[in-house]
Amino acid sequence: MRVALDTNVLAYAEGLGDERRCGAAVQLIERLPTDQVVLPAQVLGELSRVLTGKAGRSTIQARAAVLGWADSFEVADSTWFAFQAALDLVVDHQIPMWDALILAVAAESHCRLLISEDIQGGFVWHGVTVVDPFAAEPSPMLTRLWASKS
């Protein structure tokens, strides 16, 4: 099962945020089957902005972190088709544009899950289910994904 990661998961894994979420993000990523993880390019751009803006890292440090994530997982570019779909998500579901683009790229990349706390958990669009990895009770789909790695 292919899965896309949102910026917040990577930011927490980089140590930005509360201890519980940071630890949970690292554990989550370690449990995912590496060959099934997709990073929308939009996520890496947002991560760079968060690392330099909120975390105060240098541009050199941010670049190293972004390239490290890109070396670890498949990166999916934003296409014009995905951008158009994102516009529809904004209008039809009131999802913020850049979150909508991440969801559209996940769908275009044949992902079944988008792991994010920014979009309502359980939201399904074009076969992609949004899962909040920090929810009190883990998603059954996420649990199955973890089991498939074992």
ZIHU-V690051 format. One record per residue. N is the residue number from 0. PSI is psi in radians with two decimals (none if undefined). NEAR is the number of other ideal C-beta (glycine too) atoms within 10 Angstrom. D_FIRST is the distance of its C-alpha to the first C-alpha in whole Angstrom. Layout:
BEGIN
n=N psi=PSI near=NEAR d_first=D_FIRST
n=N psi=PSI near=NEAR d_first=D_FIRST
END
This chain:
BEGIN
n=0 psi=2.14 near=14 d_first=0
n=1 psi=2.52 near=18 d_first=4
n=2 psi=2.42 near=23 d_first=6
n=3 psi=2.55 near=29 d_first=10
n=4 psi=2.45 near=28 d_first=13
n=5 psi=2.89 near=26 d_first=16
n=6 psi=-0.73 near=23 d_first=20
n=7 psi=-0.60 near=23 d_first=21
n=8 psi=-0.79 near=27 d_first=18
n=9 psi=-0.68 near=23 d_first=20
n=10 psi=-0.77 near=22 d_first=23
n=11 psi=-0.72 near=24 d_first=23
n=12 psi=-0.44 near=23 d_first=22
n=13 psi=-0.01 near=22 d_first=25
n=14 psi=0.19 near=12 d_first=27
n=15 psi=1.95 near=18 d_first=28
n=16 psi=-3.01 near=17 d_first=28
n=17 psi=2.74 near=10 d_first=29
n=18 psi=-0.70 near=9 d_first=29
n=19 psi=-0.85 near=10 d_first=26
n=20 psi=-0.68 near=19 d_first=24
n=21 psi=-0.82 near=16 d_first=24
n=22 psi=-0.72 near=14 d_first=23
n=23 psi=-0.67 near=17 d_first=21
n=24 psi=-0.75 near=25 d_first=19
n=25 psi=-0.80 near=15 d_first=20
n=26 psi=-0.74 near=12 d_first=18
n=27 psi=-0.89 near=22 d_first=15
n=28 psi=-0.69 near=20 d_first=14
n=29 psi=-0.49 near=11 d_first=16
n=30 psi=-0.15 near=13 d_first=13
n=31 psi=2.52 near=21 d_first=10
n=32 psi=1.93 near=14 d_first=9
n=33 psi=-0.70 near=11 d_first=11
n=34 psi=-0.04 near=8 d_first=10
n=35 psi=0.06 near=18 d_first=6
n=36 psi=2.34 near=19 d_first=9
n=37 psi=2.38 near=21 d_first=11
n=38 psi=1.92 near=26 d_first=14
n=39 psi=2.40 near=28 d_first=16
n=40 psi=-0.58 near=15 d_first=20
n=41 psi=-0.68 near=23 d_first=21
n=42 psi=-0.74 near=29 d_first=20
n=43 psi=-0.62 near=19 d_first=22
n=44 psi=-0.77 near=14 d_first=25
n=45 psi=-0.70 near=20 d_first=25
n=46 psi=-0.74 near=26 d_first=24
n=47 psi=-0.77 near=18 d_first=27
n=48 psi=-0.74 near=12 d_first=29
n=49 psi=-0.73 near=18 d_first=28
n=50 psi=-0.67 near=23 d_first=29
n=51 psi=-0.67 near=16 d_first=33
n=52 psi=-1.04 near=10 d_first=34
n=53 psi=-0.68 near=11 d_first=33
n=54 psi=-0.23 near=15 d_first=32
n=55 psi=0.36 near=8 d_first=35
n=56 psi=2.71 near=18 d_first=34
n=57 psi=2.83 near=10 d_first=35
n=58 psi=-0.55 near=10 d_first=34
n=59 psi=-0.77 near=9 d_first=34
n=60 psi=-0.73 near=14 d_first=32
n=61 psi=-0.78 near=19 d_first=29
n=62 psi=-0.76 near=14 d_first=29
n=63 psi=-0.74 near=12 d_first=28
n=64 psi=-0.81 near=20 d_first=26
n=65 psi=-0.80 near=21 d_first=24
n=66 psi=-0.58 near=12 d_first=24
n=67 psi=-0.76 near=10 d_first=23
n=68 psi=-0.72 near=19 d_first=20
n=69 psi=-0.55 near=13 d_first=19
n=70 psi=-0.43 near=8 d_first=20
n=71 psi=-0.50 near=12 d_first=17
n=72 psi=2.80 near=21 d_first=14
n=73 psi=2.38 near=14 d_first=14
n=74 psi=2.29 near=17 d_first=16
n=75 psi=2.14 near=22 d_first=16
n=76 psi=2.73 near=11 d_first=19
n=77 psi=2.20 near=18 d_first=21
n=78 psi=2.91 near=12 d_first=22
n=79 psi=-0.66 near=7 d_first=25
n=80 psi=-0.78 near=11 d_first=23
n=81 psi=-0.67 near=23 d_first=20
n=82 psi=-0.74 near=14 d_first=24
n=83 psi=-0.73 near=10 d_first=25
n=84 psi=-0.67 near=20 d_first=22
n=85 psi=-0.69 near=24 d_first=23
n=86 psi=-0.71 near=14 d_first=26
n=87 psi=-0.71 near=13 d_first=25
n=88 psi=-0.67 near=22 d_first=23
n=89 psi=-0.83 near=16 d_first=26
n=90 psi=-0.81 near=10 d_first=29
n=91 psi=-0.52 near=10 d_first=27
n=92 psi=0.07 near=13 d_first=25
n=93 psi=0.61 near=8 d_first=27
n=94 psi=2.36 near=23 d_first=24
n=95 psi=2.53 near=13 d_first=26
n=96 psi=-0.86 near=13 d_first=26
n=97 psi=-0.54 near=17 d_first=24
n=98 psi=-0.70 near=21 d_first=21
n=99 psi=-0.69 near=25 d_first=21
n=100 psi=-0.70 near=23 d_first=20
n=101 psi=-0.76 near=30 d_first=18
n=102 psi=-0.73 near=28 d_first=16
n=103 psi=-0.70 near=27 d_first=17
n=104 psi=-0.66 near=29 d_first=16
n=105 psi=-0.76 near=32 d_first=12
n=106 psi=-0.78 near=20 d_first=12
n=107 psi=-0.47 near=19 d_first=14
n=108 psi=0.17 near=19 d_first=11
n=109 psi=0.59 near=14 d_first=9
n=110 psi=2.57 near=25 d_first=7
n=111 psi=-0.41 near=19 d_first=6
n=112 psi=2.51 near=26 d_first=8
n=113 psi=2.02 near=27 d_first=11
n=114 psi=1.96 near=28 d_first=13
n=115 psi=2.54 near=25 d_first=16
n=116 psi=-0.01 near=18 d_first=20
n=117 psi=-0.42 near=17 d_first=21
n=118 psi=2.53 near=22 d_first=20
n=119 psi=2.14 near=11 d_first=20
n=120 psi=2.39 near=15 d_first=18
n=121 psi=-0.21 near=11 d_first=17
n=122 psi=2.31 near=16 d_first=17
n=123 psi=2.31 near=10 d_first=15
n=124 psi=2.17 near=20 d_first=16
n=125 psi=0.71 near=13 d_first=15
n=126 psi=-0.03 near=11 d_first=12
n=127 psi=2.19 near=24 d_first=11
n=128 psi=2.26 near=19 d_first=12
n=129 psi=2.29 near=24 d_first=14
n=130 psi=2.22 near=25 d_first=14
n=131 psi=1.94 near=20 d_first=17
n=132 psi=-0.18 near=23 d_first=16
n=133 psi=0.17 near=20 d_first=20
n=134 psi=2.70 near=12 d_first=20
n=135 psi=-0.68 near=5 d_first=23
n=136 psi=2.17 near=7 d_first=20
n=137 psi=2.57 near=14 d_first=16
n=138 psi=2.40 near=18 d_first=14
n=139 psi=-0.59 near=9 d_first=13
n=140 psi=-0.68 near=15 d_first=9
n=141 psi=-0.69 near=21 d_first=10
n=142 psi=-0.75 near=11 d_first=12
n=143 psi=-0.68 near=12 d_first=9
n=144 psi=-0.78 near=22 d_first=7
n=145 psi=-0.72 near=16 d_first=10
n=146 psi=-0.57 near=9 d_first=11
n=147 psi=-0.37 near=11 d_first=9
n=148 psi=-0.47 near=11 d_first=10
n=149 psi=none near=6 d_first=14
END
